[in-house]
Amino acid sequence: MIELWKGSANTWDCDEMGHMNVRIYVEKAFEGLGTLAALCHLSHVYKGGSPSTLLPLEQHIRFMREVHPGRPLSMRGCVLEVAGTQVTVYQELIHGDGTPAASLRTKLVHVSADKLTPFPWSDRTRKAFEALIDEPPAATAPRGLDPAREPLPDEQVSMASAEAEGAQIIGQGMVSPQHCDAFGRMAPHMFIGRVSDSVPNLLYDWRQKVAEAVPGSRMGAAVLENRIIYRGWPKAGDLFQVRTALAKAEEKVHSLVHWMLDPVTGKPWMTSEAVAVTFDQETRKAMATPPELMEELSSIAPGNLKL
């Protein structure tokens, strides 16, 4: 385990819930991946004009303890596996007192920067990755989502499939130039960020009803776990649409499957599954959902979307 990043959350990194937004975890994780890449003789991979880059194929994130503005943060990580043209990296974001804020497991592929063709490791990069292989702490392991479960193939994720399932549009928009990386592709943290922006269209009123069932509470929400499958790389001017369906509803947690699609071609940009809670912003604790509201959640998020 080596140190990869150190800093803090700014006020503008935090959302209406008073804690750091999910997109910032991913943004900081990629800063840390830049450090790791440089240590493994790949300091060029996130710079414009580079012949190759590292693209995420999939990512599992477990959020464990809220991050509030101005508090000290650091990140450490290691390599879990290196094979072929891929590497899987473990990272954990840590509070100043040493407790973990989040853990991330990211599978990356080394590709040519222009055509995204898999690009072999050099011998010295492979050896550097192998020297960083370590075992992550058991306490930060995935809980509600299994990173080993096979996601759907791309051809089974489409606008037509989402419409056939009755999955609602909860967000849509256009990729902005300021949200793109050095190669002109949408930055990884904006995938989860756009979903985060869209979810209130589905759940705001429902979560208010959950909060009303707990006298004196103030409605809030938090994601506990997220698994993301990156499937395409939109550029500035490309459009996106987020369609969402309920995967599971329990008394204190629920999970949603999100498909981010290209409304022009119908093909997928990304799929994800998120485990979330409704919580009281005063006590910062999860609230139980009344049975009738669990049934209502099924009706407002119809469809049988899979990751």
C-alpha positions in Angstrom: 0.0 0.0 0.0 1.4 3.4 -1.0 0.2 6.9 -0.6 -1.4 8.3 -3.8 -3.1 11.6 -2.9 -3.5 14.0 0.0 -5.9 17.0 0.3 -9.4 17.9 1.5 -12.9 18.4 0.4 -13.9 22.0 -0.6 -17.3 23.4 0.2 -18.2 23.3 -3.5 -17.3 19.6 -3.6 -20.3 19.0 -1.2 -23.9 18.8 -2.2 -27.3 19.6 -0.6 -26.8 16.7 1.9 -23.8 18.5 3.5 -21.3 15.8 2.4 -18.9 15.3 -0.5 -20.8 14.4 -3.7 -20.1 11.0 -5.2 -18.5 12.4 -8.3 -15.7 14.0 -6.3 -14.7 10.6 -4.9 -14.1 9.4 -8.4 -12.4 12.6 -9.4 -9.9 12.3 -6.6 -9.5 8.6 -7.3 -8.3 9.4 -10.8 -5.8 11.9 -9.4 -4.5 9.1 -7.3 -4.4 6.8 -10.3 -2.3 9.4 -12.1 0.3 9.1 -9.2 0.3 5.3 -9.4 0.7 5.4 -13.2 3.7 7.7 -12.9 5.3 5.4 -10.4 4.9 2.6 -12.9 6.6 4.5 -15.8 3.3 5.8 -17.3 3.5 9.4 -16.4 2.2 10.3 -19.9 -1.1 8.5 -19.9 -3.3 11.3 -18.8 -1.7 14.0 -20.8 -3.0 15.3 -24.2 -0.8 14.0 -27.1 0.0 10.8 -25.3 0.2 7.7 -27.5 -1.6 5.7 -24.8 -3.9 6.1 -21.9 -5.6 4.2 -19.1 -9.4 3.8 -19.4 -11.6 2.4 -16.7 -13.6 -0.7 -17.7 -15.5 -1.0 -14.4 -15.4 0.3 -10.9 -16.7 -0.7 -7.5 -17.1 2.0 -4.8 -18.0 1.5 -1.2 -18.9 4.7 0.7 -18.3 4.2 4.5 -18.1 7.5 6.3 -19.2 10.9 5.1 -16.7 13.5 4.0 -17.4 17.0 5.2 -15.7 20.2 3.9 -12.3 21.3 5.2 -11.4 18.0 6.8 -8.1 16.3 6.1 -8.1 13.5 3.6 -5.5 11.1 2.1 -5.5 8.2 -0.2 -3.5 5.0 -0.4 -3.7 2.1 -2.7 -2.1 -1.0 -4.3 -2.4 -3.2 -7.3 -4.8 -6.2 -7.0 -4.1 -7.9 -10.4 -2.2 -7.2 -13.6 -2.8 -9.3 -16.7 -2.6 -8.8 -20.4 -3.4 -5.1 -21.1 -5.4 -4.7 -17.9 -4.7 -3.8 -14.3 -7.0 -3.7 -11.3 -6.2 -1.1 -8.6 -7.4 -0.8 -5.1 -7.7 2.7 -3.5 -9.0 3.9 -0.1 -9.8 7.5 0.8 -8.9 8.0 4.5 -10.0 10.6 7.1 -7.5 12.4 9.2 -8.1 10.1 12.1 -7.3 7.0 10.0 -10.8 5.8 9.4 -11.8 4.9 5.8 -14.2 7.2 4.0 -14.5 5.0 0.9 -12.8 2.2 -1.0 -12.6 1.9 -4.8 -11.7 -1.1 -7.0 -11.0 0.0 -10.6 -10.3 -2.3 -13.5 -8.4 -0.3 -16.2 -7.2 -1.1 -19.7 -4.1 0.3 -21.4 -5.2 1.5 -24.8 -4.0 3.7 -27.7 -5.2 7.2 -27.0 -6.8 7.7 -30.5 -8.5 4.4 -31.4 -8.8 2.9 -27.9 -7.1 -0.3 -29.1 -5.5 -2.4 -26.2 -1.9 -1.4 -25.8 0.7 -3.9 -24.3 2.5 -3.0 -21.1 6.3 -2.5 -21.3 8.3 -5.0 -19.2 9.3 -2.3 -16.7 5.7 -1.2 -16.2 4.5 -4.7 -15.7 7.2 -5.3 -13.2 6.4 -2.1 -11.4 2.7 -3.1 -11.1 3.6 -6.5 -9.9 5.8 -5.0 -7.1 2.8 -3.1 -5.9 0.5 -6.1 -5.6 -1.0 -6.3 -2.1 -4.0 -7.5 -0.1 -6.6 -4.8 0.7 -8.2 -4.6 4.2 -11.1 -7.0 4.8 -13.0 -4.1 6.5 -13.4 -2.2 3.2 -14.5 -5.1 1.1 -17.7 -4.9 -1.1 -20.9 -5.7 0.8 -24.1 -5.4 -1.2 -22.8 -5.6 -4.7 -20.6 -8.3 -6.1 -17.8 -7.0 -8.3 -17.3 -10.6 -9.7 -20.9 -10.8 -11.1 -20.8 -10.6 -14.9 -22.5 -7.5 -16.3 -24.7 -7.6 -19.4 -22.9 -7.5 -22.8 -23.2 -4.2 -24.6 -25.6 -5.5 -27.2 -28.2 -6.2 -24.5 -28.1 -2.6 -23.3 -30.0 -0.3 -25.6 -32.6 2.4 -25.7 -35.1 -0.1 -27.2 -34.6 -2.5 -24.3 -35.0 0.3 -21.7 -38.2 1.4 -23.4 -39.5 -2.1 -23.6 -39.0 -2.5 -19.8 -40.8 0.8 -19.2 -37.8 2.3 -17.5 -38.3 6.0 -16.9 -36.1 8.9 -18.1 -34.8 10.5 -15.0 -32.1 12.7 -16.6 -30.8 13.9 -19.9 -28.5 16.5 -21.3 -25.4 17.2 -23.4 -21.7 16.7 -22.6 -20.0 20.0 -22.0 -16.4 20.7 -23.0 -15.4 21.5 -19.4 -16.5 18.0 -18.4 -14.1 16.3 -20.8 -10.5 15.0 -20.2 -7.3 15.8 -22.1 -8.4 13.6 -25.0 -11.8 15.2 -25.3 -13.8 12.3 -23.8 -16.2 12.8 -20.9 -14.2 12.4 -17.6 -15.0 9.3 -15.6 -16.4 11.2 -12.6 -19.0 12.9 -14.7 -20.8 9.5 -15.4 -21.7 9.0 -11.7 -22.1 12.8 -11.4 -24.8 13.0 -14.1 -26.7 10.1 -12.5 -26.4 11.8 -9.1 -27.9 15.0 -10.6 -30.8 12.9 -12.1 -31.9 10.8 -9.1 -33.9 13.6 -7.4 -36.3 13.6 -10.4 -37.2 10.0 -9.4 -36.9 10.0 -5.6 -37.2 13.5 -4.1 -40.9 13.4 -3.4 -40.8 9.7 -2.3 -38.0 10.4 0.1 -39.9 13.3 1.6 -42.7 10.9 2.4 -40.2 8.6 4.1 -39.0 11.5 6.2 -42.5 12.6 7.1 -43.0 9.1 8.7 -40.3 10.0 11.2 -41.4 13.0 13.3 -38.8 15.8 13.5 -36.5 14.4 10.8 -35.1 16.2 7.8 -34.9 14.3 4.6 -31.5 13.3 3.2 -30.0 10.6 1.1 -26.7 8.8 0.7 -25.2 6.1 -1.6 -23.6 3.3 0.3 -22.2 1.3 -2.7 -21.9 1.7 -6.4 -20.8 -0.5 -9.3 -20.1 1.2 -12.6 -19.6 -0.5 -16.0 -18.0 2.0 -18.5 -19.2 1.1 -22.0 -18.6 4.2 -24.2 -16.9 7.5 -24.2 -19.1 10.5 -25.2 -17.4 13.7 -26.4 -18.4 17.3 -26.1 -21.7 17.9 -27.8 -22.8 14.2 -27.5 -26.2 13.7 -25.8 -27.0 11.4 -22.9 -30.1 10.0 -21.3 -30.4 8.3 -17.9 -33.1 5.6 -17.5 -33.6 3.9 -14.1 -35.4 1.0 -12.6 -35.6 -0.5 -9.1 -33.5 -3.5 -8.4 -34.3 -4.0 -4.7 -36.3 -2.4 -1.9 -35.8 -3.2 1.8 -36.7 -1.5 5.0 -33.5 0.7 5.2 -31.8 0.3 1.8 -32.8 0.2 -1.8 -30.9 -0.3 -5.0 -31.4 1.2 -8.4 -30.0 0.2 -11.8 -29.1 3.1 -14.1 -28.5 3.0 -17.8 -26.9 6.0 -19.4 -27.6 5.9 -23.1 -26.9 7.8 -26.3 -30.4 8.9 -27.4 -29.1 9.3 -31.0 -27.7 5.8 -31.5 -29.5 4.0 -28.7 -26.2 2.5 -27.6 -24.9 2.5 -24.0 -22.4 5.0 -22.5 -22.6 3.4 -19.0 -24.6 1.1 -16.7 -24.4 1.2 -12.9 -26.1 -0.2 -9.8 -26.3 1.9 -6.6 -27.3 0.9 -3.1 -28.7 3.9 -1.2 -30.5 5.0 2.0 -32.8 7.7 3.0 -31.3 9.3 6.1 -32.1 12.0 8.6 -29.9 15.0 8.1 -30.0 15.9 11.8 -29.0 12.5 13.2 -27.1 11.4 10.0 -28.7 7.9 10.4 -30.7 5.9 7.9 -34.5 5.9 8.3 -36.7 2.9 7.9 -39.2 2.9 5.0 -42.8 2.1 5.7 -44.1 -1.0 3.9 -46.5 1.0 1.7 -43.7 3.3 0.5 -41.6 0.3 -0.4 -44.5 -0.8 -2.7 -44.7 2.8 -4.1 -41.0 2.7 -5.0 -41.7 -0.3 -7.2 -44.4 1.7 -9.0 -42.3 4.8 -9.6 -39.2 3.0 -10.8 -40.6 0.2 -13.0 -38.6 -2.1 -15.3 -36.2 -5.0 -15.0 -32.9 -3.4 -15.9 -29.7 -5.4 -15.2 -26.2 -4.1 -14.7 
